[in-house]
Amino acid sequence: MSSNKQWFLIENEQEYNHALLRYEEIKYSEKWTQEHKEKLLLVHLIETYENNHWDLPDVDPIEMIKIRMEDFGYKATDLAKEYGDKGAISKVLNYKKPLSLTMIRKFSELLHIPASELLRKYPLLV
């Protein structure tokens, strides 16, 4: 699908959701194409909007996940449905296993947490 829309700074939730939908349409575009350039721009615009509008606490990624789970009324089983492995979710939420890249991607989208926040280092319990 080709988009003729010109992108500007995202100023509201409707524009944010539109940008997310368009990103999903073109996220696998080939490098050096117009859609790839559009995708890179959307990543920047979406991240800027999220950083300016989401008041995220300065906590480690696991605590942030727990806070957002509470915000949305999610339980660990909801995360397991999204990720597909209840045991892994339990280990992550109890600091016994680090977040995987797949978890970061899925939880970023599900919990509306910038992926950059979930990439931060945090201690594991051994």
Backbone atoms as SQL, in Angstrom:
CREATE TABLE atoms (id INTEGER PRIMARY KEY, chain TEXT, resi INTEGER, resn TEXT, atom TEXT, x REAL, y REAL, z REAL);
INSERT INTO atoms VALUES
  (1, 'A', 1, 'MET', 'N', 0.845, -1.184, 0.000),
  (2, 'A', 1, 'MET', 'CA', 0.000, 0.000, 0.000),
  (3, 'A', 1, 'MET', 'C', 0.884, 1.239, 0.000),
  (4, 'A', 2, 'SER', 'N', 0.602, 2.145, -0.855),
  (5, 'A', 2, 'SER', 'CA', 1.385, 3.367, -0.947),
  (6, 'A', 2, 'SER', 'C', 0.688, 4.482, -0.183),
  (7, 'A', 3, 'SER', 'N', 1.485, 5.267, 0.505),
  (8, 'A', 3, 'SER', 'CA', 0.911, 6.375, 1.269),
  (9, 'A', 3, 'SER', 'C', 1.394, 7.691, 0.686),
  (10, 'A', 4, 'ASN', 'N', 0.468, 8.579, 0.390),
  (11, 'A', 4, 'ASN', 'CA', 0.830, 9.897, -0.101),
  (12, 'A', 4, 'ASN', 'C', 0.833, 10.917, 1.027),
  (13, 'A', 5, 'LYS', 'N', 0.535, 10.464, 2.238),
  (14, 'A', 5, 'LYS', 'CA', 0.457, 11.357, 3.386),
  (15, 'A', 5, 'LYS', 'C', 1.835, 11.924, 3.702),
  (16, 'A', 6, 'GLN', 'N', 1.843, 13.218, 3.970),
  (17, 'A', 6, 'GLN', 'CA', 3.062, 13.839, 4.461),
  (18, 'A', 6, 'GLN', 'C', 2.999, 13.787, 5.973),
  (19, 'A', 7, 'TRP', 'N', 4.090, 13.374, 6.599),
  (20, 'A', 7, 'TRP', 'CA', 4.126, 13.240, 8.043),
  (21, 'A', 7, 'TRP', 'C', 4.682, 14.496, 8.687),
  (22, 'A', 8, 'PHE', 'N', 4.067, 14.864, 9.800),
  (23, 'A', 8, 'PHE', 'CA', 4.508, 15.992, 10.609),
  (24, 'A', 8, 'PHE', 'C', 4.597, 15.507, 12.046),
  (25, 'A', 9, 'LEU', 'N', 4.984, 16.369, 12.946),
  (26, 'A', 9, 'LEU', 'CA', 5.025, 15.968, 14.344),
  (27, 'A', 9, 'LEU', 'C', 3.661, 15.437, 14.771),
  (28, 'A', 10, 'ILE', 'N', 3.668, 14.355, 15.517),
  (29, 'A', 10, 'ILE', 'CA', 2.436, 13.756, 16.008),
  (30, 'A', 10, 'ILE', 'C', 1.975, 14.565, 17.216),
  (31, 'A', 11, 'GLU', 'N', 0.728, 15.042, 17.156),
  (32, 'A', 11, 'GLU', 'CA', 0.248, 15.947, 18.196),
  (33, 'A', 11, 'GLU', 'C', -0.879, 15.383, 19.052),
  (34, 'A', 12, 'ASN', 'N', -1.482, 14.258, 18.645),
  (35, 'A', 12, 'ASN', 'CA', -2.576, 13.708, 19.439),
  (36, 'A', 12, 'ASN', 'C', -2.646, 12.194, 19.262),
  (37, 'A', 13, 'GLU', 'N', -3.504, 11.575, 20.066),
  (38, 'A', 13, 'GLU', 'CA', -3.619, 10.113, 20.086),
  (39, 'A', 13, 'GLU', 'C', -4.090, 9.564, 18.739),
  (40, 'A', 14, 'GLN', 'N', -4.973, 10.280, 18.061),
  (41, 'A', 14, 'GLN', 'CA', -5.459, 9.826, 16.756),
  (42, 'A', 14, 'GLN', 'C', -4.314, 9.781, 15.737),
  (43, 'A', 15, 'GLU', 'N', -3.513, 10.823, 15.687),
  (44, 'A', 15, 'GLU', 'CA', -2.369, 10.837, 14.774),
  (45, 'A', 15, 'GLU', 'C', -1.355, 9.762, 15.162),
  (46, 'A', 16, 'TYR', 'N', -1.174, 9.566, 16.459),
  (47, 'A', 16, 'TYR', 'CA', -0.263, 8.531, 16.954),
  (48, 'A', 16, 'TYR', 'C', -0.726, 7.151, 16.485),
  (49, 'A', 17, 'ASN', 'N', -2.013, 6.854, 16.652),
  (50, 'A', 17, 'ASN', 'CA', -2.545, 5.556, 16.234),
  (51, 'A', 17, 'ASN', 'C', -2.441, 5.374, 14.730),
  (52, 'A', 18, 'HIS', 'N', -2.668, 6.440, 13.972),
  (53, 'A', 18, 'HIS', 'CA', -2.529, 6.377, 12.516),
  (54, 'A', 18, 'HIS', 'C', -1.080, 6.064, 12.133),
  (55, 'A', 19, 'ALA', 'N', -0.144, 6.704, 12.813),
  (56, 'A', 19, 'ALA', 'CA', 1.278, 6.455, 12.535),
  (57, 'A', 19, 'ALA', 'C', 1.652, 5.020, 12.869),
  (58, 'A', 20, 'LEU', 'N', 1.127, 4.491, 13.978),
  (59, 'A', 20, 'LEU', 'CA', 1.407, 3.098, 14.345),
  (60, 'A', 20, 'LEU', 'C', 0.864, 2.134, 13.296),
  (61, 'A', 21, 'LEU', 'N', -0.349, 2.401, 12.810),
  (62, 'A', 21, 'LEU', 'CA', -0.935, 1.538, 11.781),
  (63, 'A', 21, 'LEU', 'C', -0.099, 1.568, 10.505),
  (64, 'A', 22, 'ARG', 'N', 0.307, 2.760, 10.108),
  (65, 'A', 22, 'ARG', 'CA', 1.122, 2.873, 8.892),
  (66, 'A', 22, 'ARG', 'C', 2.461, 2.180, 9.083),
  (67, 'A', 23, 'TYR', 'N', 3.053, 2.331, 10.260),
  (68, 'A', 23, 'TYR', 'CA', 4.322, 1.657, 10.537),
  (69, 'A', 23, 'TYR', 'C', 4.163, 0.144, 10.382),
  (70, 'A', 24, 'GLU', 'N', 3.077, -0.407, 10.916),
  (71, 'A', 24, 'GLU', 'CA', 2.842, -1.852, 10.812),
  (72, 'A', 24, 'GLU', 'C', 2.739, -2.291, 9.348),
  (73, 'A', 25, 'GLU', 'N', 2.176, -1.443, 8.501),
  (74, 'A', 25, 'GLU', 'CA', 2.038, -1.768, 7.082),
  (75, 'A', 25, 'GLU', 'C', 3.384, -1.830, 6.368),
  (76, 'A', 26, 'ILE', 'N', 4.335, -1.008, 6.813),
  (77, 'A', 26, 'ILE', 'CA', 5.591, -0.881, 6.055),
  (78, 'A', 26, 'ILE', 'C', 6.832, -1.320, 6.837),
  (79, 'A', 27, 'LYS', 'N', 6.651, -1.947, 7.988),
  (80, 'A', 27, 'LYS', 'CA', 7.804, -2.245, 8.833),
  (81, 'A', 27, 'LYS', 'C', 8.809, -3.203, 8.193),
  (82, 'A', 28, 'TYR', 'N', 8.409, -3.970, 7.204),
  (83, 'A', 28, 'TYR', 'CA', 9.339, -4.890, 6.550),
  (84, 'A', 28, 'TYR', 'C', 9.763, -4.394, 5.169),
  (85, 'A', 29, 'SER', 'N', 9.644, -3.110, 4.940),
  (86, 'A', 29, 'SER', 'CA', 10.011, -2.558, 3.627),
  (87, 'A', 29, 'SER', 'C', 11.508, -2.716, 3.377),
  (88, 'A', 30, 'GLU', 'N', 11.847, -2.826, 2.112),
  (89, 'A', 30, 'GLU', 'CA', 13.250, -3.013, 1.733),
  (90, 'A', 30, 'GLU', 'C', 14.025, -1.714, 1.870),
  (91, 'A', 31, 'LYS', 'N', 15.295, -1.862, 2.264),
  (92, 'A', 31, 'LYS', 'CA', 16.152, -0.687, 2.407),
  (93, 'A', 31, 'LYS', 'C', 16.224, 0.073, 1.088),
  (94, 'A', 32, 'TRP', 'N', 16.441, 1.376, 1.237),
  (95, 'A', 32, 'TRP', 'CA', 16.639, 2.306, 0.127),
  (96, 'A', 32, 'TRP', 'C', 15.370, 2.595, -0.655),
  (97, 'A', 33, 'THR', 'N', 14.213, 2.104, -0.193),
  (98, 'A', 33, 'THR', 'CA', 12.956, 2.424, -0.868),
  (99, 'A', 33, 'THR', 'C', 12.302, 3.613, -0.164),
  (100, 'A', 34, 'GLN', 'N', 11.319, 4.211, -0.814),
  (101, 'A', 34, 'GLN', 'CA', 10.581, 5.322, -0.212),
  (102, 'A', 34, 'GLN', 'C', 9.861, 4.866, 1.061),
  (103, 'A', 35, 'GLU', 'N', 9.315, 3.647, 1.022),
  (104, 'A', 35, 'GLU', 'CA', 8.631, 3.141, 2.216),
  (105, 'A', 35, 'GLU', 'C', 9.594, 2.950, 3.371),
  (106, 'A', 36, 'HIS', 'N', 10.809, 2.547, 3.072),
  (107, 'A', 36, 'HIS', 'CA', 11.817, 2.395, 4.131),
  (108, 'A', 36, 'HIS', 'C', 12.143, 3.760, 4.744),
  (109, 'A', 37, 'LYS', 'N', 12.273, 4.768, 3.906),
  (110, 'A', 37, 'LYS', 'CA', 12.517, 6.118, 4.415),
  (111, 'A', 37, 'LYS', 'C', 11.344, 6.591, 5.265),
  (112, 'A', 38, 'GLU', 'N', 10.128, 6.285, 4.807),
  (113, 'A', 38, 'GLU', 'CA', 8.935, 6.648, 5.566),
  (114, 'A', 38, 'GLU', 'C', 8.921, 5.925, 6.912),
  (115, 'A', 39, 'LYS', 'N', 9.304, 4.660, 6.911),
  (116, 'A', 39, 'LYS', 'CA', 9.356, 3.882, 8.145),
  (117, 'A', 39, 'LYS', 'C', 10.321, 4.517, 9.143),
  (118, 'A', 40, 'LEU', 'N', 11.490, 4.907, 8.688),
  (119, 'A', 40, 'LEU', 'CA', 12.476, 5.534, 9.572),
  (120, 'A', 40, 'LEU', 'C', 11.941, 6.838, 10.157),
  (121, 'A', 41, 'LEU', 'N', 11.263, 7.604, 9.339),
  (122, 'A', 41, 'LEU', 'CA', 10.659, 8.847, 9.817),
  (123, 'A', 41, 'LEU', 'C', 9.584, 8.549, 10.861),
  (124, 'A', 42, 'LEU', 'N', 8.747, 7.556, 10.595),
  (125, 'A', 42, 'LEU', 'CA', 7.691, 7.199, 11.542),
  (126, 'A', 42, 'LEU', 'C', 8.264, 6.744, 12.881),
  (127, 'A', 43, 'VAL', 'N', 9.331, 5.979, 12.855),
  (128, 'A', 43, 'VAL', 'CA', 9.970, 5.543, 14.099),
  (129, 'A', 43, 'VAL', 'C', 10.365, 6.761, 14.921),
  (130, 'A', 44, 'HIS', 'N', 10.956, 7.729, 14.268),
  (131, 'A', 44, 'HIS', 'CA', 11.385, 8.951, 14.961),
  (132, 'A', 44, 'HIS', 'C', 10.176, 9.726, 15.510),
  (133, 'A', 45, 'LEU', 'N', 9.154, 9.895, 14.700),
  (134, 'A', 45, 'LEU', 'CA', 7.972, 10.644, 15.123),
  (135, 'A', 45, 'LEU', 'C', 7.230, 9.937, 16.264),
  (136, 'A', 46, 'ILE', 'N', 7.103, 8.625, 16.166),
  (137, 'A', 46, 'ILE', 'CA', 6.425, 7.846, 17.205),
  (138, 'A', 46, 'ILE', 'C', 7.205, 7.908, 18.512),
  (139, 'A', 47, 'GLU', 'N', 8.506, 7.724, 18.425),
  (140, 'A', 47, 'GLU', 'CA', 9.335, 7.775, 19.631),
  (141, 'A', 47, 'GLU', 'C', 9.283, 9.153, 20.284),
  (142, 'A', 48, 'THR', 'N', 9.318, 10.198, 19.480),
  (143, 'A', 48, 'THR', 'CA', 9.238, 11.559, 20.014),
  (144, 'A', 48, 'THR', 'C', 7.912, 11.779, 20.726),
  (145, 'A', 49, 'TYR', 'N', 6.829, 11.331, 20.113),
  (146, 'A', 49, 'TYR', 'CA', 5.507, 11.475, 20.738),
  (147, 'A', 49, 'TYR', 'C', 5.457, 10.716, 22.064),
  (148, 'A', 50, 'GLU', 'N', 5.930, 9.477, 22.054),
  (149, 'A', 50, 'GLU', 'CA', 5.898, 8.667, 23.269),
  (150, 'A', 50, 'GLU', 'C', 6.728, 9.306, 24.384),
  (151, 'A', 51, 'ASN', 'N', 7.903, 9.779, 24.037),
  (152, 'A', 51, 'ASN', 'CA', 8.767, 10.394, 25.047),
  (153, 'A', 51, 'ASN', 'C', 8.166, 11.671, 25.617),
  (154, 'A', 52, 'ASN', 'N', 7.409, 12.408, 24.810),
  (155, 'A', 52, 'ASN', 'CA', 6.814, 13.664, 25.258),
  (156, 'A', 52, 'ASN', 'C', 5.474, 13.487, 25.975),
  (157, 'A', 53, 'HIS', 'N', 4.789, 12.380, 25.726),
  (158, 'A', 53, 'HIS', 'CA', 3.432, 12.237, 26.260),
  (159, 'A', 53, 'HIS', 'C', 3.275, 11.133, 27.291),
  (160, 'A', 54, 'TRP', 'N', 4.212, 10.275, 27.388),
  (161, 'A', 54, 'TRP', 'CA', 4.105, 9.206, 28.374),
  (162, 'A', 54, 'TRP', 'C', 5.008, 9.552, 29.536),
  (163, 'A', 55, 'ASP', 'N', 4.421, 9.747, 30.666),
  (164, 'A', 55, 'ASP', 'CA', 5.172, 10.076, 31.866),
  (165, 'A', 55, 'ASP', 'C', 5.591, 8.777, 32.538),
  (166, 'A', 56, 'LEU', 'N', 6.721, 8.238, 32.103),
  (167, 'A', 56, 'LEU', 'CA', 7.190, 6.965, 32.624),
  (168, 'A', 56, 'LEU', 'C', 8.109, 7.180, 33.818),
  (169, 'A', 57, 'PRO', 'N', 7.931, 6.384, 34.857),
  (170, 'A', 57, 'PRO', 'CA', 8.787, 6.520, 36.034),
  (171, 'A', 57, 'PRO', 'C', 10.205, 6.049, 35.742),
  (172, 'A', 58, 'ASP', 'N', 11.144, 6.537, 36.538),
  (173, 'A', 58, 'ASP', 'CA', 12.541, 6.128, 36.376),
  (174, 'A', 58, 'ASP', 'C', 12.786, 4.877, 37.212),
  (175, 'A', 59, 'VAL', 'N', 12.357, 3.737, 36.663),
  (176, 'A', 59, 'VAL', 'CA', 12.523, 2.451, 37.321),
  (177, 'A', 59, 'VAL', 'C', 13.113, 1.465, 36.326),
  (178, 'A', 60, 'ASP', 'N', 13.523, 0.306, 36.811),
  (179, 'A', 60, 'ASP', 'CA', 14.093, -0.685, 35.900),
  (180, 'A', 60, 'ASP', 'C', 12.983, -1.247, 34.997),
  (181, 'A', 61, 'PRO', 'N', 13.364, -1.886, 33.891),
  (182, 'A', 61, 'PRO', 'CA', 12.371, -2.362, 32.922),
  (183, 'A', 61, 'PRO', 'C', 11.304, -3.290, 33.504),
  (184, 'A', 62, 'ILE', 'N', 11.661, -4.140, 34.446),
  (185, 'A', 62, 'ILE', 'CA', 10.687, -5.075, 34.998),
  (186, 'A', 62, 'ILE', 'C', 9.651, -4.336, 35.833),
  (187, 'A', 63, 'GLU', 'N', 10.097, -3.390, 36.639),
  (188, 'A', 63, 'GLU', 'CA', 9.150, -2.590, 37.420),
  (189, 'A', 63, 'GLU', 'C', 8.247, -1.781, 36.494),
  (190, 'A', 64, 'MET', 'N', 8.812, -1.279, 35.398),
  (191, 'A', 64, 'MET', 'CA', 8.014, -0.530, 34.440),
  (192, 'A', 64, 'MET', 'C', 6.930, -1.428, 33.837),
  (193, 'A', 65, 'ILE', 'N', 7.292, -2.653, 33.500),
  (194, 'A', 65, 'ILE', 'CA', 6.316, -3.612, 32.974),
  (195, 'A', 65, 'ILE', 'C', 5.214, -3.845, 34.001),
  (196, 'A', 66, 'LYS', 'N', 5.609, -4.045, 35.262),
  (197, 'A', 66, 'LYS', 'CA', 4.621, -4.294, 36.317),
  (198, 'A', 66, 'LYS', 'C', 3.690, -3.093, 36.507),
  (199, 'A', 67, 'ILE', 'N', 4.239, -1.902, 36.443),
  (200, 'A', 67, 'ILE', 'CA', 3.423, -0.692, 36.579),
  (201, 'A', 67, 'ILE', 'C', 2.420, -0.591, 35.435),
  (202, 'A', 68, 'ARG', 'N', 2.894, -0.813, 34.221),
  (203, 'A', 68, 'ARG', 'CA', 2.010, -0.715, 33.059),
  (204, 'A', 68, 'ARG', 'C', 0.977, -1.842, 33.053),
  (205, 'A', 69, 'MET', 'N', 1.361, -3.024, 33.546),
  (206, 'A', 69, 'MET', 'CA', 0.393, -4.118, 33.674),
  (207, 'A', 69, 'MET', 'C', -0.749, -3.668, 34.589),
  (208, 'A', 70, 'GLU', 'N', -0.383, -3.047, 35.696),
  (209, 'A', 70, 'GLU', 'CA', -1.388, -2.552, 36.635),
  (210, 'A', 70, 'GLU', 'C', -2.241, -1.464, 35.977),
  (211, 'A', 71, 'ASP', 'N', -1.594, -0.549, 35.232),
  (212, 'A', 71, 'ASP', 'CA', -2.321, 0.518, 34.547),
  (213, 'A', 71, 'ASP', 'C', -3.403, -0.032, 33.612),
  (214, 'A', 72, 'PHE', 'N', -3.062, -1.114, 32.901),
  (215, 'A', 72, 'PHE', 'CA', -3.973, -1.686, 31.916),
  (216, 'A', 72, 'PHE', 'C', -4.830, -2.820, 32.481),
  (217, 'A', 73, 'GLY', 'N', -4.582, -3.204, 33.734),
  (218, 'A', 73, 'GLY', 'CA', -5.332, -4.292, 34.340),
  (219, 'A', 73, 'GLY', 'C', -4.921, -5.663, 33.840),
  (220, 'A', 74, 'TYR', 'N', -3.663, -5.796, 33.414),
  (221, 'A', 74, 'TYR', 'CA', -3.168, -7.070, 32.908),
  (222, 'A', 74, 'TYR', 'C', -2.573, -7.904, 34.032),
  (223, 'A', 75, 'LYS', 'N', -2.621, -9.204, 33.848),
  (224, 'A', 75, 'LYS', 'CA', -1.982, -10.178, 34.728),
  (225, 'A', 75, 'LYS', 'C', -0.854, -10.848, 33.946),
  (226, 'A', 76, 'ALA', 'N', -0.048, -11.614, 34.643),
  (227, 'A', 76, 'ALA', 'CA', 1.048, -12.332, 33.985),
  (228, 'A', 76, 'ALA', 'C', 0.517, -13.246, 32.881),
  (229, 'A', 77, 'THR', 'N', -0.660, -13.799, 33.080),
  (230, 'A', 77, 'THR', 'CA', -1.238, -14.678, 32.054),
  (231, 'A', 77, 'THR', 'C', -1.530, -13.925, 30.756),
  (232, 'A', 78, 'ASP', 'N', -1.859, -12.635, 30.877),
  (233, 'A', 78, 'ASP', 'CA', -2.079, -11.824, 29.667),
  (234, 'A', 78, 'ASP', 'C', -0.784, -11.655, 28.891),
  (235, 'A', 79, 'LEU', 'N', 0.322, -11.443, 29.613),
  (236, 'A', 79, 'LEU', 'CA', 1.614, -11.339, 28.944),
  (237, 'A', 79, 'LEU', 'C', 2.000, -12.676, 28.326),
  (238, 'A', 80, 'ALA', 'N', 1.686, -13.754, 29.030),
  (239, 'A', 80, 'ALA', 'CA', 2.001, -15.090, 28.512),
  (240, 'A', 80, 'ALA', 'C', 1.224, -15.373, 27.222),
  (241, 'A', 81, 'LYS', 'N', -0.029, -14.911, 27.163),
  (242, 'A', 81, 'LYS', 'CA', -0.807, -15.092, 25.930),
  (243, 'A', 81, 'LYS', 'C', -0.140, -14.363, 24.770),
  (244, 'A', 82, 'GLU', 'N', 0.370, -13.177, 25.052),
  (245, 'A', 82, 'GLU', 'CA', 1.030, -12.380, 24.014),
  (246, 'A', 82, 'GLU', 'C', 2.359, -13.005, 23.601),
  (247, 'A', 83, 'TYR', 'N', 3.104, -13.492, 24.583),
  (248, 'A', 83, 'TYR', 'CA', 4.441, -14.033, 24.316),
  (249, 'A', 83, 'TYR', 'C', 4.412, -15.517, 24.001),
  (250, 'A', 84, 'GLY', 'N', 3.550, -16.266, 24.703),
  (251, 'A', 84, 'GLY', 'CA', 3.423, -17.683, 24.404),
  (252, 'A', 84, 'GLY', 'C', 4.120, -18.621, 25.369),
  (253, 'A', 85, 'ASP', 'N', 4.704, -18.116, 26.454),
  (254, 'A', 85, 'ASP', 'CA', 5.415, -18.987, 27.386),
  (255, 'A', 85, 'ASP', 'C', 5.242, -18.462, 28.810),
  (256, 'A', 86, 'LYS', 'N', 4.336, -19.079, 29.548),
  (257, 'A', 86, 'LYS', 'CA', 4.012, -18.630, 30.902),
  (258, 'A', 86, 'LYS', 'C', 5.217, -18.737, 31.841),
  (259, 'A', 87, 'GLY', 'N', 5.989, -19.814, 31.716),
  (260, 'A', 87, 'GLY', 'CA', 7.166, -20.008, 32.572),
  (261, 'A', 87, 'GLY', 'C', 8.201, -18.913, 32.369),
  (262, 'A', 88, 'ALA', 'N', 8.433, -18.539, 31.132),
  (263, 'A', 88, 'ALA', 'CA', 9.412, -17.483, 30.832),
  (264, 'A', 88, 'ALA', 'C', 8.953, -16.150, 31.410),
  (265, 'A', 89, 'ILE', 'N', 7.662, -15.869, 31.305),
  (266, 'A', 89, 'ILE', 'CA', 7.123, -14.609, 31.852),
  (267, 'A', 89, 'ILE', 'C', 7.330, -14.568, 33.355),
  (268, 'A', 90, 'SER', 'N', 7.029, -15.665, 34.024),
  (269, 'A', 90, 'SER', 'CA', 7.207, -15.736, 35.476),
  (270, 'A', 90, 'SER', 'C', 8.658, -15.485, 35.860),
  (271, 'A', 91, 'LYS', 'N', 9.580, -16.095, 35.140),
  (272, 'A', 91, 'LYS', 'CA', 11.010, -15.915, 35.430),
  (273, 'A', 91, 'LYS', 'C', 11.442, -14.473, 35.204),
  (274, 'A', 92, 'VAL', 'N', 10.949, -13.855, 34.141),
  (275, 'A', 92, 'VAL', 'CA', 11.297, -12.465, 33.849),
  (276, 'A', 92, 'VAL', 'C', 10.754, -11.540, 34.939),
  (277, 'A', 93, 'LEU', 'N', 9.487, -11.727, 35.297),
  (278, 'A', 93, 'LEU', 'CA', 8.870, -10.851, 36.295),
  (279, 'A', 93, 'LEU', 'C', 9.464, -11.028, 37.691),
  (280, 'A', 94, 'ASN', 'N', 10.144, -12.156, 37.903),
  (281, 'A', 94, 'ASN', 'CA', 10.805, -12.417, 39.184),
  (282, 'A', 94, 'ASN', 'C', 12.316, -12.221, 39.103),
  (283, 'A', 95, 'TYR', 'N', 12.774, -11.541, 38.047),
  (284, 'A', 95, 'TYR', 'CA', 14.190, -11.188, 37.873),
  (285, 'A', 95, 'TYR', 'C', 15.105, -12.411, 37.771),
  (286, 'A', 96, 'LYS', 'N', 14.606, -13.514, 37.270),
  (287, 'A', 96, 'LYS', 'CA', 15.422, -14.722, 37.147),
  (288, 'A', 96, 'LYS', 'C', 15.854, -14.977, 35.707),
  (289, 'A', 97, 'LYS', 'N', 15.282, -14.205, 34.786),
  (290, 'A', 97, 'LYS', 'CA', 15.601, -14.346, 33.367),
  (291, 'A', 97, 'LYS', 'C', 15.501, -12.969, 32.732),
  (292, 'A', 98, 'PRO', 'N', 16.456, -12.618, 31.842),
  (293, 'A', 98, 'PRO', 'CA', 16.374, -11.304, 31.197),
  (294, 'A', 98, 'PRO', 'C', 15.296, -11.275, 30.113),
  (295, 'A', 99, 'LEU', 'N', 14.840, -10.078, 29.818),
  (296, 'A', 99, 'LEU', 'CA', 13.908, -9.888, 28.710),
  (297, 'A', 99, 'LEU', 'C', 14.577, -10.288, 27.403),
  (298, 'A', 100, 'SER', 'N', 13.875, -11.010, 26.566),
  (299, 'A', 100, 'SER', 'CA', 14.390, -11.334, 25.233),
  (300, 'A', 100, 'SER', 'C', 13.998, -10.203, 24.278),
  (301, 'A', 101, 'LEU', 'N', 14.620, -10.171, 23.125),
  (302, 'A', 101, 'LEU', 'CA', 14.281, -9.158, 22.129),
  (303, 'A', 101, 'LEU', 'C', 12.828, -9.286, 21.697),
  (304, 'A', 102, 'THR', 'N', 12.347, -10.506, 21.562),
  (305, 'A', 102, 'THR', 'CA', 10.949, -10.726, 21.189),
  (306, 'A', 102, 'THR', 'C', 10.023, -10.186, 22.269),
  (307, 'A', 103, 'MET', 'N', 10.356, -10.436, 23.541),
  (308, 'A', 103, 'MET', 'CA', 9.541, -9.906, 24.643),
  (309, 'A', 103, 'MET', 'C', 9.525, -8.385, 24.602),
  (310, 'A', 104, 'ILE', 'N', 10.680, -7.789, 24.395),
  (311, 'A', 104, 'ILE', 'CA', 10.771, -6.327, 24.352),
  (312, 'A', 104, 'ILE', 'C', 9.864, -5.778, 23.266),
  (313, 'A', 105, 'ARG', 'N', 9.905, -6.374, 22.104),
  (314, 'A', 105, 'ARG', 'CA', 9.059, -5.912, 21.003),
  (315, 'A', 105, 'ARG', 'C', 7.578, -6.052, 21.344),
  (316, 'A', 106, 'LYS', 'N', 7.194, -7.212, 21.830),
  (317, 'A', 106, 'LYS', 'CA', 5.779, -7.475, 22.120),
  (318, 'A', 106, 'LYS', 'C', 5.277, -6.618, 23.284),
  (319, 'A', 107, 'PHE', 'N', 6.071, -6.520, 24.356),
  (320, 'A', 107, 'PHE', 'CA', 5.626, -5.776, 25.529),
  (321, 'A', 107, 'PHE', 'C', 5.652, -4.273, 25.291),
  (322, 'A', 108, 'SER', 'N', 6.562, -3.820, 24.453),
  (323, 'A', 108, 'SER', 'CA', 6.592, -2.409, 24.093),
  (324, 'A', 108, 'SER', 'C', 5.269, -2.014, 23.445),
  (325, 'A', 109, 'GLU', 'N', 4.819, -2.836, 22.534),
  (326, 'A', 109, 'GLU', 'CA', 3.564, -2.560, 21.829),
  (327, 'A', 109, 'GLU', 'C', 2.362, -2.750, 22.754),
  (328, 'A', 110, 'LEU', 'N', 2.327, -3.856, 23.468),
  (329, 'A', 110, 'LEU', 'CA', 1.180, -4.176, 24.322),
  (330, 'A', 110, 'LEU', 'C', 1.006, -3.181, 25.469),
  (331, 'A', 111, 'LEU', 'N', 2.125, -2.806, 26.092),
  (332, 'A', 111, 'LEU', 'CA', 2.068, -1.977, 27.288),
  (333, 'A', 111, 'LEU', 'C', 2.371, -0.502, 27.025),
  (334, 'A', 112, 'HIS', 'N', 2.585, -0.159, 25.768),
  (335, 'A', 112, 'HIS', 'CA', 2.888, 1.222, 25.386),
  (336, 'A', 112, 'HIS', 'C', 4.090, 1.760, 26.165),
  (337, 'A', 113, 'ILE', 'N', 5.173, 0.992, 26.084),
  (338, 'A', 113, 'ILE', 'CA', 6.440, 1.389, 26.691),
  (339, 'A', 113, 'ILE', 'C', 7.452, 1.490, 25.553),
  (340, 'A', 114, 'PRO', 'N', 8.158, 2.604, 25.442),
  (341, 'A', 114, 'PRO', 'CA', 9.186, 2.678, 24.400),
  (342, 'A', 114, 'PRO', 'C', 10.188, 1.534, 24.564),
  (343, 'A', 115, 'ALA', 'N', 10.518, 0.883, 23.462),
  (344, 'A', 115, 'ALA', 'CA', 11.457, -0.239, 23.512),
  (345, 'A', 115, 'ALA', 'C', 12.778, 0.175, 24.156),
  (346, 'A', 116, 'SER', 'N', 13.178, 1.409, 23.951),
  (347, 'A', 116, 'SER', 'CA', 14.447, 1.877, 24.529),
  (348, 'A', 116, 'SER', 'C', 14.432, 1.774, 26.052),
  (349, 'A', 117, 'GLU', 'N', 13.251, 1.934, 26.666),
  (350, 'A', 117, 'GLU', 'CA', 13.144, 1.809, 28.125),
  (351, 'A', 117, 'GLU', 'C', 13.291, 0.358, 28.563),
  (352, 'A', 118, 'LEU', 'N', 12.829, -0.567, 27.745),
  (353, 'A', 118, 'LEU', 'CA', 12.915, -1.981, 28.090),
  (354, 'A', 118, 'LEU', 'C', 14.296, -2.558, 27.821),
  (355, 'A', 119, 'LEU', 'N', 15.110, -1.848, 27.078),
  (356, 'A', 119, 'LEU', 'CA', 16.464, -2.300, 26.780),
  (357, 'A', 119, 'LEU', 'C', 17.467, -1.960, 27.878),
  (358, 'A', 120, 'ARG', 'N', 17.047, -1.134, 28.826),
  (359, 'A', 120, 'ARG', 'CA', 17.950, -0.714, 29.885),
  (360, 'A', 120, 'ARG', 'C', 18.395, -1.922, 30.725),
  (361, 'A', 121, 'LYS', 'N', 19.625, -1.835, 31.227),
  (362, 'A', 121, 'LYS', 'CA', 20.158, -2.918, 32.056),
  (363, 'A', 121, 'LYS', 'C', 19.483, -2.919, 33.418),
  (364, 'A', 122, 'TYR', 'N', 19.360, -4.105, 33.967),
  (365, 'A', 122, 'TYR', 'CA', 18.815, -4.272, 35.310),
  (366, 'A', 122, 'TYR', 'C', 19.406, -5.549, 35.891),
  (367, 'A', 123, 'PRO', 'N', 19.479, -5.618, 37.226),
  (368, 'A', 123, 'PRO', 'CA', 20.090, -6.807, 37.851),
  (369, 'A', 123, 'PRO', 'C', 19.153, -8.007, 37.860),
  (370, 'A', 124, 'LEU', 'N', 19.729, -9.183, 37.722),
  (371, 'A', 124, 'LEU', 'CA', 18.992, -10.431, 37.842),
  (372, 'A', 124, 'LEU', 'C', 19.312, -11.071, 39.186),
  (373, 'A', 125, 'LEU', 'N', 18.360, -11.806, 39.715),
  (374, 'A', 125, 'LEU', 'CA', 18.606, -12.568, 40.954),
  (375, 'A', 125, 'LEU', 'C', 19.110, -13.953, 40.548),
  (376, 'A', 126, 'VAL', 'N', 20.177, -14.367, 41.157),
  (377, 'A', 126, 'VAL', 'CA', 20.736, -15.682, 40.821),
  (378, 'A', 126, 'VAL', 'C', 20.564, -16.674, 41.927);
